[in-house]
Amino acid sequence: MLYGIATSTVEGLERTVSRYLRRWFGVPPSFSNIGLYSRTNQLQLPLSSLVEEFKVAKTRLVVTFKESKDDLVRKTGTETRTGRKWSASQAVSQAESRLQHKDIVGTTAVSRQVLGIIKSQRWGSADSTTKRQMIQNEVRLAEEEERRTRAVSMGAQGAWTKWCTTDRKLTWAEIWRCEPVRLSFLLRSVYDLLPSPSNLHRWGLQDNPICPLRDKVGTMEHVLSACSTSLTQGRYRWRHDCVLGELADTLERERTKKREKQSPQIIQFVKEGQTAPKKKAATTSLIDESDKWEMAVDLRRKLIFPDIVQTNLRPDIVIWSRKDKRLAMIELTVPWETRCEESYERKRAKYTELQEQCKGRGWKTWLFPVEIGSRGFPAQSLWRMLSAMGITGGERKKVIGRLSLAAERASSWLWLKREEKSWKPTTDT
């Protein structure tokens, strides 16, 4: 913040830092800085851009002089030098203009956000300390928008911008615990830098881009999710079962967990002029609707649907209560990340008729098609299903983390065995 350093000098330092980070993570030199420093990627690392921190620090210095309580300091017109490539004073003026424009536009919802869920601070009503922080955040937002724009224009390394999944944030604790091979696979698979036949051909290291198992172009998507030979041999089914086993264990623990009976609601009287203390609302879930549940999983043996209706369909998990006529069907899919919404609609259409038949027999029925990407990125449907089952908060994050790890490890094993003609499933992943 204090020393006069040119922006180009800081950019050179960041290039050096990035080079060593790529070597440490086990990714090639072509790995983009967007993957290292972006805060809106599908896979976010706990790293900050040196250039971004430099710009924020210089912005903070400009605002400190501009908003100083001392008239002499405020009127000296001190110039913050950052070289010819970027001007801190200009960045502050642009940030203030954008914040004033946001006051005019008002609060807007983004993507699937519900109207009114965001409570943003308005520039016109903020104090000096808050304004300083808002300007710094706006500078960070401008840097992130530039990274996002570059990512959209990138063909392979920007493919994650088209995903329909929720993001994953790696913490330092996860990185330290993670095996180097697994971390390298995760990063390279997200940004399509694995040595697939298609990439090797594009890099000039292989004569043809054909998959060794199938006479088709061997892209990473083909190897991990679309090879008909791998499908016939049961490779994708094995990965699906790895994730399904983890999900079934979680739901079994939730099903058998002892639950406290809800006490009757008591009216609490308060004196005039006083307010009743707020109590945390009791969380209710699908499991709370009965005290006697049964569960069947389509894993290692053929699932037999409960004798409610006659059907040949086999959902992955069925949870039912004969006593209270409650039924929940869960159908898991581990698709390529760009096909999560397509998989959701297909599975919902497949089981909707069965759901209506069960409702016609007097059963209260829920249907949960859920998806988790082949590289471990969960769709929103998985979060909703866990919430409906009463798994919320930190426990839900832990469950999602275990499911993501199961999918990621299985895909990593499939990748290692991509050139083997025969397939033998293993539990040592």
C-alpha positions, 0 to 999 in steps of 0.5 A: 500500500505504501511503496510506489510499485508499478503495476507491471512489476507486480504482474511479473511477480504474480507470473513467477508465483503462478509458475511455482503454484502450477508445479506444486499442484501438478498442472501443466504451464498452460493452466490458466490463472483463472483456475488459480485465483477466480472466486466464482469458478465451479472449483475455487482454490483458497488463493488470492491474486497478487495483482488484485491485492495490490490494486485493492491496497492502492485503492484503500490508500487513495480513499484514505487520503480522500476521506481523511478528517484532516483538511490539510491531508485531504487538500494536498492532492497526493497522487498514488503512483502505480505506473502507466498501466493502471490508475488507482484514482481512476479505479476509485472514481469508476467504483464510486460511479458503479455504486451510485448506479447500483443505488438507482437500479436497486437490488436485483436477483441473480440466477435462481435467487428469490426476490428480496433474499439479498439485502445490500448496502446502499451507497447513499446511506453508508458511512465513511468506513462502509464506503471504503469497504464497498469501493474495495469490494467493487475493485475486486468485483471488477477484477473477477468480472474480467476473469469471468469474461476471459473464461467464457471466451476459452473453449476447453478451460472455460467449459465449466461456465456451462455447468448446471451444478453448484460450486466446490470450494477447496480449503487449505485443510482439504488440500493438505490432506489430499493426495497429490495425484488426486488433486492434480486429477481434479484440477486437470479434469475440471479444466480439460487438461488431462492427456485424453486422446483428443488432447494428445492429438491437439497437442501434436503428441499423438497421430489420431484422437480415437478412443482405444476402447471405441472407434470414436473421438476420445475426448475427456467427456467420452472417456469418463461419461459417454463410451459405450464400451465402458457402459457395457462393461459396467464401469459407469455403473460401478462409479454410480454404485460407489456414490449410491453406497455412500448416500444409502449409508447416510440415509440409513443413519438418518432413518434409524436415528432416535428422534425426540417427540415434539412437545405441544405448543405452549402459549407464552404470555408477556407483560404489556410493552414487552416482546416475547423472546424469539425461539428457534423454529423446530425443523421438520423433515420427511422422516419426521412424518412417521416413526417406523420406516423401512428402506431398500437400496438397489445395490448388490442385489435387485431391488424389489419395490414395496407391494403398493403397486405392480411395477418393473421400475427400480428406483435406486433408494425406496423409503416407506412406512406402511403404518402412515402410508408414506413413500419416498423414491430417490433416483441417483444419476452421475452424469457429465456436469453439463447434462445434469438438468437433462438427467433430472428431467429424464428421470422425473419423467420416467418415475412420475407415473409411478408416483401418481399410481402410489398417490392413487392408492392413498400413499403420500409420495415424494420423488427425488431425482438427484444428480452429482457430476462425474467429477464430484460437483453436486446439482441443486437437486441433491441439496434439496433432497438432503434438506427434505430428509432433515439433513441441513447445515454443517452436516449437509455440507459434510455429506455433500463432501463425502459424496463428491469425494466418492464420485471424484475417486471413482472417476479418477480410477476409471481414468487410470484404467481407460486404456485397459480392454478388460474391466475388473471393479475394485473397492480400493479407490 
